[in-house]
């Protein structure tokens, strides 16, 4: 998810997306531990998306 897309979301939408991203991240990490994922860059991208969502949520709550 791009930064511009995240900025247009409301705080509630960001929290929803954040919960979904964290769930997807934990599933991806578990799948990667069992057998290597086809594209391990997905893990990094998802981690960065979670960080972007957290940053924007903190900004909107202040």
Secondary structure, 3 states (H helix, E strand, C coil): CCHHHHHCCCHHHHHHHHHHHHHHHHHHHHHHHHCCCCCCHHHHHHHHHHHHHHHHHHHHHC
